[in-house]
Amino acid sequence: MNTSNERQRIDGCDGFSVSAAFIAMEGAGYVRKKYVPTSDVSHLEIYQYICPGGARITLVYDTVAKILTIDAPADEMEKLRPMLPEGAPKKAKQTAPQSQRKPVLRQSRQPAVQPDRQPAVRQSRPPAVRESGRSAVIRGGNAAAVKDADAADKPKPRSEGRTPVVRELSASRARSAKKTAEKRRKPEPTAETLKGVSRKRLDWVLKDMKTSDGIKVTAHMGGASWTLSDGEKHTLELRCDGGAVTMTGVPCALTALVRARLTSKCDMRLLRKYLSVSLRYLSEASRVDLSNGLTDFGNINRLSDYSVLLITPYRALEKLIYDLEQAEGINVKMIGQAYEKDEEGNYRLKKGYRKRIGSVVYAEVMSALYTEYYKTRNFYTHSENAADTRSRGISDKAEARRILDNLLSVIEYNCKKLSEINFSVEQD
């Protein structure tokens, strides 16, 4: 196993393609551990992920230069390449230290040789010349002779006597060389097969992307293959063969989006019904937990205690709170460590975080989400820590469903408030 670190750099990455890469990574089992957003003094976004094998990788996105830089072990880099935007990136150039650079010898520039000047033969100059504006009043002597003598005294332009430099040819060569280099750098189409994708799932994924993501879908061969295209002029060919789907095209953001939708374990149609705005803030893990929770309520008919069906939805809320904290640089081991109680006993972000972040809406959202998490989740799952002896079980399925619906409405309402201030955790 090659554990030496390797650096890759991808130029010209827009925010959409970078976000799609992160969705694909999280869908493949990569876990985000740290996120540092841009600030007034830095336009870099820093991400740290833990690979499924336990290795740590770092991704830095320059939001101004549109450059994504990845540092990862060499063996992990090979696994990452299919998920990165715009195909396999080139290695970043290594700059030699100053002491190892070869000196560049420059030839001293010789002054241009001016053509020999012939001294002007002056006739007797008039005794006095007065200029008024552009006309000269000449007293005595020949005015034409004075004019010729003054012209001879003026220095000639430097360009006089030189051969003009023709730049059109060099510019044409530069454009030709640029087109040739771009043609060589253009990545070739690749084919990738995703196994375990049923035809039913493929059909609703295509329908969902067409209606929700604005992807143009064209069917061919009686519905056995499709062409997908987005607003960035990217195209992708899909072919269904039994329980596998083959994607053919140049790796891009569209490729990552389709891969993530086909391999995701959540039901996007079900989530869009309840959390159409919140989806942009939910990680893949949160989406799966909420999707499973909603599905379980529809499939499970009789239980002695329906409180167990609330565990996965509230675990999704816990992950959402953690992601929102990380987006603002609140690095805590447990989400509750970021909160304190006010005079009335209500939970709110600690004063230091509120002062540093400076967003009233963000502070209100975080307080509302954690209050819902602590009040309801702890009541039904941490009964041994409760001060009273009330029963934590829920024998009525309708009551459990009411609690779940309230949780979904709290998440959606507060995520709408975040969207109004253009808050982002760069999840999709």
MOVEN-V30417 format. One line per field, one symbol per residue. psi: psi as a letter, one per 40 degrees, with the letter a starting at -180 (. if undefined). Layout:
BEGIN
psi: ???
END
This chain:
BEGIN
psi: hheiiihihhifhidddddddddddddeehhhdihhiiadehfhhhihihideeihihhhhhedefhhhhhiidddddddddeiifahiiiihhhiiddeihihhhhhhiihhiihhhhhhhihhidhhhhhbeihhhhiahdddddddddddhiiideheihihhedddddddddddddddddehiiiihhhhifhiddddddddddddddefhhhhiiffeeiihiiaeefiihhhhhgbfihhhhihhaddddddddddeieigdddddddfddedeehiddddddddddddddddhdhidheddeedddddddddddddddddefghidhdeeeiiiadeeihiiidddddddehddddddddddddddddddddeefdeeidafiheihehddddddddddddddddddddddddefiiefd.
END
